[in-house]
Amino acid sequence: MSNWKITFVLISILILTAAGCSPNPGPVEVDMPAGENQEEESEGADSPGSNEEGELPMTMALTSPSFNDGEEIPGKFTCDGEDISPELDWFGTPEGTVSLVLIMDDPDAPMGTWVHWVLFNLPMDLTGLREGMTGVGKDGTNSWNQTGYGGPCPPTGTHRYFFNLYALDTTLDLEPGAKKAAVLYAMRDHVLGEAELMGTYSR
């Protein structure tokens, strides 16, 4: 092909290309239905700790005139003294309570949690225990394989002793002498409220 023909073809291509080009139309906008591509709000979410009505459960409280929460338990209530149970008082028992459970244990024991006291099927209208009180509710077995109260008796150092009170909507079908694990298992799904008191003791 001669040079003039090649030149003519190239010029023709350039003219046709220029005629077919158009400016960049830019992005195409598409209308979306209202609410589309938006995060959905969760429905019916209650605040933490609330019940179905959105109300916080009633709070129980457990106290002792013998020591304040977090303070040292007097020696009278330990193995170095009379080894009798301290006086306890509680209030705020939820409506529907049928019985109460009291468990005292020491999570700082060197061989694992040591159970000092298990007391279950306490009457629902009971508002406390007098010092050294026995014969109420059913006594469970502690880690000494004895029933009743066993006071703080750490081998060394400072230990924490937790008194936990539970309000149940039933009585427990357990025989006297039941161990903590059996009581906790029988309690499941029946706890209406709970309260805690912690005291320390050092040796």
Backbone as a ProteinNet text record, in pm:
[ID]
protein_1_A
[PRIMARY]
MSNWKITFVLISILILTAAGCSPNPGPVEVDMPAGENQEEESEGADSPGSNEEGELPMTMALTSPSFNDGEEIPGKFTCDGEDISPELDWFGTPEGTVSLVLIMDDPDAPMGTWVHWVLFNLPMDLTGLREGMTGVGKDGTNSWNQTGYGGPCPPTGTHRYFFNLYALDTTLDLEPGAKKAAVLYAMRDHVLGEAELMGTYSR
[TERTIARY]
85.8	0	89	49.1	132.1	117.4	212.4	214.6	90.4	40.4	-75	-200.4	-211.6	-326.8	-323.1	-200.7	-186.5	-225.8	-178	-210.2	-359.3	-427.6	-571.3	-646.8	-604.6	-670.9	-657.4	-537.8	-514.6	-598.3	-604.7	-684.1	-832.1	-881.8	-1021.5	-1053.8	-959.1	-979.7	-988.1	-898.9	-898.4	-1027.8	-1078.3	-1203.1	-1320.9	-1328.3	-1439	-1434.3	-1313.5	-1298.4	-1341.4	-1299.2	-1336.1	-1485.5	-1548.6	-1693.1	-1770.6	-1715	-1788.3	-1763.5	-1669.6	-1638.4	-1738	-1764.6	-1851.7	-1791.2	-1822.7	-1767.1	-1805.8	-1721.8	-1746.9	-1876.4	-1975	-2104.8	-2104	-1995	-1989.2	-2067	-2064	-2133.3	-2282.8	-2346.2	-2491.6	-2552.2	-2644.1	-2709.3	-2835.6	-2853.9	-2971.6	-3046.2	-3172.3	-3253.5	-3283.9	-3262.9	-3288.7	-3405.8	-3480.8	-3595.1	-3549.9	-3635.2	-3602.2	-3562.4	-3452.6	-3407.3	-3316	-3299.4	-3213.1	-3067.7	-2987.5	-2844.1	-2816.9	-2907.2	-2889.4	-2894.6	-2819.9	-2818.8	-2955.2	-3003.7	-3132.1	-3113.1	-3204.8	-3198.7	-3257.1	-3190.6	-3242.3	-3371.7	-3465.9	-3596.3	-3610.9	-3668.8	-3701.7	-3582.9	-3468.9	-3351.5	-3368.1	-3354.2	-3363.3	-3225.4	-3221.2	-3093.6	-3039.1	-2903.7	-2845.8	-2903.7	-2941.1	-2992.2	-3139.2	-3208.1	-3350.5	-3431.3	-3554.7	-3641.5	-3726.2	-3826.7	-3906.5	-3979.8	-4009.5	-4079.3	-3981.8	-3850.8	-3751.6	-3718.4	-3764.6	-3739.2	-3623.9	-3540.5	-3430.8	-3485.9	-3425.2	-3472.5	-3447.3	-3530.4	-3514.8	-3379.2	-3313.9	-3181.7	-3192.3	-3129.8	-3121.7	-2993.4	-2992.4	-2872.9	-2850.3	-2722.9	-2683.6	-2580.1	-2604.7	-2514.2	-2492.6	-2397	-2371.4	-2333.9	-2389.9	-2348.5	-2209.9	-2156.1	-2026	-1909.3	-1930.4	-1824.6	-1889.2	-1823.9	-1871.1	-1814	-1877.7	-1831	-1685.2	-1600.8	-1460	-1371.1	-1431.2	-1351.1	-1320.2	-1233.2	-1191.7	-1303.2	-1319.1	-1415.9	-1356.3	-1427.6	-1373.8	-1335.3	-1229.2	-1177.2	-1277.6	-1377.1	-1480.8	-1548.3	-1558.6	-1631.2	-1538.9	-1416.6	-1317.1	-1273.4	-1188.3	-1138.5	-1044.3	-1001.7	-915.9	-997.8	-1131.3	-1218.1	-1326.2	-1448.1	-1559.3	-1609.3	-1570.1	-1608.5	-1760.3	-1829.6	-1973.9	-2005	-2120.4	-2157.3	-2190.4	-2154.7	-2185.5	-2333.3	-2378.5	-2514.8	-2522.5	-2628.8	-2651.1	-2790.8	-2802.3	-2931.5	-2945	-3066.9	-3088.3	-3224.7	-3235.8	-3362.9	-3368.1	-3485.8	-3503.2	-3534.6	-3587	-3622.8	-3729.7	-3707.3	-3802.7	-3939.1	-4040.9	-4174.6	-4172.9	-4238.2	-4240.2	-4138.2	-4058.7	-3959.4	-4029	-3982.3	-4038	-3939.2	-3810.8	-3709	-3579.1	-3486.4	-3355.9	-3243.8	-3131.5	-3011.3	-2895	-2812.2	-2694.2	-2571.4	-2471.5	-2347.1	-2229.4	-2137.2	-2015.1	-1895.9	-1805.1	-1686.4	-1565	-1448.9	-1319.7	-1251.8	-1247.6	-1184.9	-1032.8	-975.7	-830.4	-761.3	-836.1	-775.8	-675.1	-563.8	-456.9	-497.6	-597.7	-638.4	-768.1	-803.8	-928.6	-1030	-1144.5	-1246.9	-1285.5	-1281.5	-1315	-1452.5	-1543	-1680	-1689.9	-1737.4	-1747.4	-1888.7	-1987.4	-2124.3	-2221.4	-2314.3	-2422.2	-2552.1	-2644.2	-2771.3	-2881.1	-2977.5	-3080.3	-3220	-3321	-3462	-3488.8	-3421.5	-3453.9	-3591.4	-3673.6	-3806.9	-3798.5	-3890.9	-3888.3	-3909.3	-3978.4	-4005.8	-3896	-3789.7	-3677	-3598	-3559.5	-3485.9	-3344.5	-3299.6	-3163.7	-3141.8	-3016.6	-2978.2	-2906.8	-2945.6	-2876.8	-2741	-2655.1	-2520.8	-2528	-2460.3	-2456.4	-2587.8	-2680.4	-2814.3	-2809.8	-2880.5	-2892	-3039	-3068.6	-3203.8	-3300.6	-3251.4	-3338.6	-3292.4	-3387.3	-3350.6	-3285.6	-3217.4	-3145.8	-2996.9	-2916	-2771.1	-2713.7	-2626.2	-2552.1	-2415.5	-2338.5	-2206.1	-2099	-2004	-1895	-1772.3	-1662.3	-1542.7	-1471.5	-1513.8	-1461.7	-1546.7	-1640.6	-1736	-1817.6	-1850.7	-1934.7	-2051.3	-2161.6	-2274.7	-2264	-2326.6	-2324.3	-2210.2	-2189.5	-2091.8	-1951.9	-1854.2	-1712.7	-1645.7	-1592.8	-1540.4	-1409.1	-1367.7	-1240	-1124.8	-1036	-922.8	-811	-764	-664.5	-530.4	-457.6	-327.4	-227.4	-235.2	-146.4	-197.6	-159.7	-197.6	-340.8	-384.4	-518.9	-608.5	-722.3	-819.2	-949.1	-1024.5	-1156.3	-1264.3	-1369.4	-1480.5	-1609.5	-1672.9	-1793.4	-1917.4	-2010.1	-2141.5	-2236.7	-2294.9	-2387.1	-2526.1	-2622.3	-2761.6	-2842	-2923.9	-3004.4	-3151.4	-3235.8	-3380.8	-3432.5	-3504.5	-3553.4	-3705.3	-3755.3	-3900.6	-3953.5	-3872.9	-3911.4	-3833.5	-3869.2	-3785.1	-3708.3	-3594.1	-3508.7	-3539.7	-3559.4	-3590.5	-3460.3	-3392.4	-3263.9	-3268	-3194.4	-3185.4	-3081.8	-3095	-2991.2	-2854.9	-2752	-2618.2	-2577.4	-2665.8	-2631.5	-2510.9	-2427.4	-2308.2	-2340	-2247.9	-2267.2	-2301.8	-2229.4	-2252	-2394.9	-2446.8	-2583.3	-2684.7	-2657.4	-2748.7	-2750.8	-2633.1	-2626.3	-2696.1	-2681.3	-2745.5	-2898.4	-2946.1	-3091.1	-3149.5	-3066.4	-3111.3	-3129.3	-3062.1	-3057.1	-3197.6	-3212.6	-3340.3	-3444.8	-3404.2	-3499.8	-3457.6	-3349.2	-3297.2	-3368.4	-3432.8	-3501.9	-3414.4	-3321.1	-3232.8	-3120.9	-3015.3	-2902.8	-2832.3	-2759.5	-2684.4	-2554.5	-2454.3	-2322.6	-2261.1	-2193.7	-2117.9	-1981.3	-1874.3	-1740.2	-1662.6	-1601.7	-1515.2	-1380.8	-1278.9	-1144.5	-1099.1	-997	-933.5	-790.3	-701.1	-557.4	-500.5	-401	-330.8	-181.8
-119.6	0	124	224	344.1	431.6	523.5	608.7	695.9	746.6	836.6	763.5	632	553.5	526.3	497.1	471.5	595.7	712	838.1	862.6	835.2	855.9	768.6	641.4	548.2	596.4	640.7	686.4	809	903	1024.2	988.3	892.4	850.9	791.3	707.6	644	749.2	849.1	954.7	1033.9	1065	1142.1	1064.9	933.8	852.9	836.1	817.8	801.5	925.8	1043.8	1170.2	1192.1	1153.6	1173.2	1083	963.7	867.6	888.5	970.8	990.7	1086.7	1068.5	1160.9	1186.6	1293.4	1320.4	1211.3	1192.7	1094.6	1128.5	1039.3	1072.9	1079.7	1030.2	1031.6	916.8	903.9	791.9	801.6	686.3	680.2	665.3	751.2	745.9	662	574.9	488.7	516.8	547.9	571.1	439.5	434.1	312.1	335.9	231.2	246.5	299.7	373.2	428.5	316.9	338.7	239	134.9	131.6	32.1	62.8	-40.5	-25.9	46.6	32	91.2	-18.9	1.7	-97.9	-101.8	-223.3	-239.2	-230.8	-164	-156.4	-283.2	-331.7	-451.2	-416.1	-508.6	-485.1	-565.9	-505	-576.5	-609.6	-542.1	-572.1	-508	-588.3	-537.4	-495.6	-406.9	-367.8	-484.5	-492.9	-605.1	-615.1	-737.6	-760.8	-736.6	-691	-664.3	-787.9	-791.4	-902.8	-869.1	-950.6	-929.2	-796.2	-745.7	-618.3	-501.8	-531.4	-425.7	-373.4	-442.6	-399	-478.1	-413.2	-481.9	-571.7	-691	-779.1	-717.9	-755.6	-705.1	-747.1	-657.1	-684.3	-728.9	-841.6	-888.7	-836.6	-828.3	-786.3	-880.2	-911.1	-999.1	-925.2	-912.8	-839.5	-918	-869.9	-928.6	-817.3	-817.9	-719	-749.6	-866.2	-907.3	-856.1	-832.5	-779.3	-721.2	-622.3	-561.1	-634.6	-615.8	-680.1	-640.8	-740.8	-716.9	-706.3	-706.1	-693.6	-831.1	-830.5	-956.4	-1013.4	-1144.9	-1216.4	-1232.6	-1195.2	-1208.6	-1353.4	-1369	-1501.7	-1591.9	-1535.3	-1613.9	-1711.2	-1673	-1754	-1842.8	-1862.6	-1942.8	-2062.1	-2145	-2262.3	-2222.7	-2095.6	-2047.6	-1994.9	-1992.9	-1943.8	-2045.6	-1998.7	-2087.5	-2166	-2124.7	-2192.4	-2204.4	-2094.7	-2090.3	-1995.4	-2011.8	-1929.3	-1787.3	-1688.1	-1549.7	-1518.2	-1411.5	-1365.6	-1309.2	-1341.7	-1293	-1234.1	-1128.6	-1065.8	-1046.6	-1057.6	-1032.4	-969.5	-901.3	-838.4	-829.3	-794.5	-785.1	-917.7	-1012.8	-1141.9	-1121.9	-1172.1	-1148.4	-1212.8	-1153.4	-1211.2	-1347.5	-1443.5	-1578.5	-1672	-1619.1	-1703	-1809.7	-1933.6	-2046.5	-2095.2	-2090.1	-2132.5	-2059	-2070.2	-2004.1	-2105.5	-2076.8	-2159.7	-2070.4	-2116.8	-2043.4	-2132.9	-2081.8	-2156.2	-2065	-2116.2	-2043.3	-2125.6	-2061.7	-2134.5	-2042.4	-2104.5	-2035.8	-2071.3	-1978.2	-2008.3	-2001.2	-1957.5	-1941.5	-2061.2	-2164.2	-2284.6	-2345.8	-2398.6	-2448.5	-2566	-2643	-2759.9	-2733.5	-2607.4	-2573.6	-2521.3	-2480.8	-2420.9	-2515.2	-2461	-2538.4	-2494.1	-2588.8	-2558.8	-2561.3	-2452.1	-2440.6	-2460.8	-2435.6	-2439.5	-2453.6	-2548.1	-2565.4	-2578.1	-2488	-2487.2	-2461	-2551.7	-2535.8	-2558.6	-2525.2	-2530.4	-2446.6	-2330.2	-2234.1	-2173.8	-2147.7	-2090.3	-1956.1	-1931.9	-1810.6	-1683.9	-1695.6	-1577.9	-1551.2	-1629.9	-1609.1	-1487.5	-1400.2	-1278.7	-1275.5	-1387.8	-1391.8	-1512.2	-1525.7	-1633.2	-1572.4	-1615	-1567	-1634.7	-1577.8	-1631.5	-1776.2	-1866.4	-2006.4	-2079.4	-2025.1	-2082.7	-2215.2	-2314.3	-2445.1	-2487.1	-2599.2	-2654.1	-2584	-2508.4	-2442.8	-2482.2	-2517.6	-2566.7	-2704.1	-2742.6	-2869.3	-2842.9	-2908.4	-2893.3	-2983.4	-2925.8	-3005	-3042.2	-3112.7	-3159.3	-3063.8	-3027.1	-2938.9	-3020.2	-2952.2	-3020.7	-3102.5	-3092.7	-3181.5	-3307.6	-3321.7	-3432.9	-3433.5	-3313.2	-3295.3	-3205.3	-3219.1	-3130.5	-3008.5	-2901.4	-2780.2	-2687.7	-2590.6	-2484.4	-2524.7	-2489.3	-2502.6	-2369.4	-2303.5	-2168.4	-2160.8	-2039.6	-2019.2	-2083.2	-2148.2	-2216.4	-2230	-2118.2	-2126.7	-2178.3	-2254	-2303.3	-2190	-2088.9	-1973.3	-1861.5	-1739.4	-1626.8	-1581.2	-1491.2	-1434.9	-1501.4	-1549.1	-1611.6	-1531.8	-1545.8	-1483	-1589.3	-1548.8	-1639.9	-1576.3	-1645.2	-1593.2	-1661.4	-1579.6	-1626.3	-1590.2	-1688.5	-1664.9	-1713.7	-1622	-1653.1	-1653	-1756.7	-1770.1	-1782.2	-1710.9	-1722.8	-1810.6	-1915.9	-2011.5	-2009.6	-2050.7	-2059.3	-2198.7	-2277.3	-2413.9	-2456.8	-2570.3	-2636.1	-2746.9	-2784	-2884.1	-3022.7	-3115.2	-3253.5	-3327.6	-3287.5	-3346.4	-3386.1	-3488.3	-3532.3	-3448	-3435.9	-3367.9	-3432.3	-3351.1	-3401.9	-3388.8	-3334.7	-3316.1	-3224.4	-3251.9	-3170.1	-3049.9	-2955.2	-2830.9	-2857	-2947.6	-2973.2	-3020	-3106.1	-3156.6	-3045.4	-2957.4	-2846.3	-2750.2	-2715.4	-2625	-2684.9	-2813.8	-2878.9	-2874.1	-2900.8	-2900.1	-2759	-2656.7	-2518	-2462.3	-2520.8	-2458.6	-2433.3	-2317.4	-2271.1	-2234.5	-2227.1	-2193.1	-2070.7	-2004.8	-1892.3	-1762.7	-1699.6	-1572.5	-1452.9	-1472.4	-1363.9	-1419.7	-1339.8	-1383.5	-1263.8	-1289.9	-1186.1	-1247.6	-1163.4	-1212.9	-1124.5	-1188.1	-1119.6	-1186.6	-1106.7	-1164.3	-1112.1	-1204.5	-1167.8	-1234.9	-1185.1	-1242.7	-1296.5	-1379.5	-1426	-1464.1	-1432.4	-1458.3	-1538.7	-1620.9	-1697.8	-1694.4
0	0	0	-86.9	-100.5	23.4	40.6	160.7	170	52.2	61.4	106	68.3	110.9	262.3	315.1	459.2	538.4	487.2	555.5	556.4	444.8	433.4	533.1	548.5	641.8	785.4	823.2	960.3	992	893.9	916.4	933.4	853.8	861.9	999.7	1049.4	1181.7	1290.5	1285.4	1387.3	1384.9	1264.4	1253.3	1309.7	1278.1	1326.7	1478.6	1531.7	1677.7	1751.2	1700.5	1765.1	1761.3	1654.2	1642.5	1736.7	1766.2	1852.2	1998.5	2040	2182	2243.8	2368.8	2444	2579.6	2645.5	2779.2	2877.1	2981.4	3087	3159	3154.6	3212.8	3364.4	3430.8	3577.7	3636	3768.6	3834.8	3819.6	3810.8	3797.9	3936	3971.8	4102.5	4094	4192	4196.9	4325.9	4315.8	4434.9	4502.2	4637.6	4714.2	4806.7	4837.5	4928.3	5063.1	5129.4	5259.9	5355.4	5426.4	5523	5463.9	5333.1	5270.8	5303	5317.3	5343	5474.6	5572	5703.6	5807.7	5918.4	6024.6	6091.2	6115.6	6181.2	6331.3	6399	6543.2	6602.3	6707.2	6773.5	6844.3	6839.1	6900	7027	7129.6	7252.3	7338.9	7322.6	7403.9	7540.6	7644.9	7780.6	7827.4	7925.1	7983.2	8063.8	8080.8	8154.5	8294.6	8331.5	8465.5	8483	8380.4	8394.3	8360.9	8409.6	8378.1	8256.1	8225.1	8104.9	8108.5	8228.1	8238.4	8239	8228.9	8228.5	8366.6	8472.5	8608.2	8667.2	8746.9	8812.3	8922.4	8941.2	9046.8	9184	9280.7	9416.5	9471.6	9543.5	9598	9743.3	9774.8	9911.3	9974.7	10106.9	10179	10296.4	10321	10430.8	10514.3	10644.8	10733.6	10862.5	10941.2	11072.8	11169.6	11290.1	11389.8	11446.4	11414	11467.4	11384	11254.2	11167.2	11041.9	10984.8	10860.7	10740.8	10627.3	10504.7	10476.2	10455.6	10425.6	10547.3	10666.8	10788.4	10848.6	10949.6	11013.3	11100.5	11091.6	11174.7	11314.4	11418.7	11554.9	11587.1	11664.1	11697.7	11764.8	11828.9	11897	11802.5	11674.1	11576.2	11493.2	11540.1	11467.9	11552	11491.4	11563.7	11677.2	11680	11788	11905.6	11889.9	11995.9	12028.2	12041.3	12075.4	11954.8	11836.1	11711.3	11697.2	11726.9	11707.2	11591.3	11531	11416.1	11459.9	11378.4	11412.4	11388.4	11449.8	11424.1	11282.2	11212.5	11076.9	11065.3	10985.9	10959	10808.1	10757.4	10615.4	10592.5	10479.3	10440.2	10288.1	10236.7	10092	10026.9	10103.6	10045.1	9937.3	9817	9707.5	9732.4	9673.3	9678.7	9610	9667.3	9611.2	9673.4	9767.4	9834.6	9918.4	9903.6	9978.3	10084.4	10053.5	10150.1	10122	10216.6	10206.3	10222.5	10159.4	10170.5	10211.9	10304.4	10347.7	10331.3	10262.5	10241.5	10276.4	10355.4	10390.4	10343.7	10267.8	10224.7	10213.1	10198.9	10192.7	10060.5	9962.1	9833.5	9837.3	9950.4	9960.3	10023.5	10053.8	10113	10015.9	10065.9	9977.4	9888.5	9928.3	9849.2	9772.3	9755.1	9687.8	9787.5	9737.4	9823.2	9937.6	10058.6	10178.7	10228.4	10240.1	10281.2	10433.1	10491.6	10636.9	10690.1	10603.9	10657.1	10541.6	10553.5	10456.5	10534.8	10506.3	10577.6	10474.6	10463	10360.8	10417.9	10337.4	10378.4	10503.3	10508.5	10613.3	10582.9	10684.4	10660.1	10588.7	10498.5	10418	10499.7	10615.4	10697.1	10799.8	10796.6	10887.2	10839.2	10931	10893.1	10949	11002.4	11053.5	11142.9	11188.7	11279.1	11398.9	11517.2	11636.5	11648.3	11726.4	11747.9	11798.3	11727.4	11767.6	11751	11675.9	11661.9	11586.1	11633.5	11568.4	11568.4	11503.5	11505.8	11413.5	11314.7	11219	11079.3	10994.2	10862	10871	10762	10758.8	10741.8	10827.3	10818.6	10710.8	10627.7	10531.2	10586.3	10507.3	10548.7	10499	10587.3	10548.4	10506	10480.9	10430.5	10536.5	10662.1	10767.3	10777.3	10684.1	10687.1	10816.3	10860.8	10977.6	10938.5	11010	10984.7	11075.4	11032.2	11111.5	11075.2	11161.5	11137.7	11179.6	11095.6	11129.3	11099.8	11201.8	11184.9	11109.1	11075	11006.3	11083	11007.6	11069.3	10966.1	10911.6	10804.7	10856.9	10775.5	10819.5	10838.9	10752.5	10762.3	10672.7	10703.6	10619.3	10641.2	10552.2	10559.1	10455.5	10500	10410.3	10411.4	10302.1	10290	10311.9	10381.7	10410.8	10361.5	10266.9	10203	10258.4	10307.7	10349.6	10235.6	10171.2	10060.1	10097.5	10085.9	10117.3	9988	9969	9847.5	9883.9	9811.2	9825	9712.3	9746.8	9647.3	9639.3	9523.7	9505.6	9538	9608.5	9644.1	9767.5	9823.6	9923.6	9852.5	9908	9843.8	9897.9	9806.8	9844.2	9870.7	9978.4	10016.5	10163.5	10195.5	10334.3	10408.9	10541.5	10619.8	10592.3	10590.1	10561.7	10416	10332.4	10191	10178.6	10081.2	10060	9971.4	9971.8	9897.2	9751	9685.9	9543	9517.8	9605.6	9588.8	9609.5	9705.5	9732.3	9613.6	9562.4	9447.5	9325.5	9306.5	9191.6	9205.4	9326.5	9349.1	9338.9	9363.6	9361.4	9221.1	9123	8991.4	8936.9	8876.4	8819.4	8925.2	9051.8	9157.8	9239.2	9202.1	9279.8	9239.9	9337.4	9314.3	9349.2	9439.3	9482	9566.5	9583.6	9665.6	9726.1	9834.4	9902.8	9953.1	9972.5	10011.4	10118.9	10211.9	10315.8	10323.7	10324.4	10327.6	10448.3	10521.8	10631.4	10615.3	10682.2	10672.2	10807.7	10803.4	10927.7	10895.7	10988	10966.9	11083.1	11049.3	11152.6	11121.5
[MASK]
+++++++++++++++++++++++++++++++++++++++++++++++++++++++++++++++++++++++++++++++++++++++++++++++++++++++++++++++++++++++++++++++++++++++++++++++++++++++++++++++++++++++++++++++++++++++++++++++++++++++++++

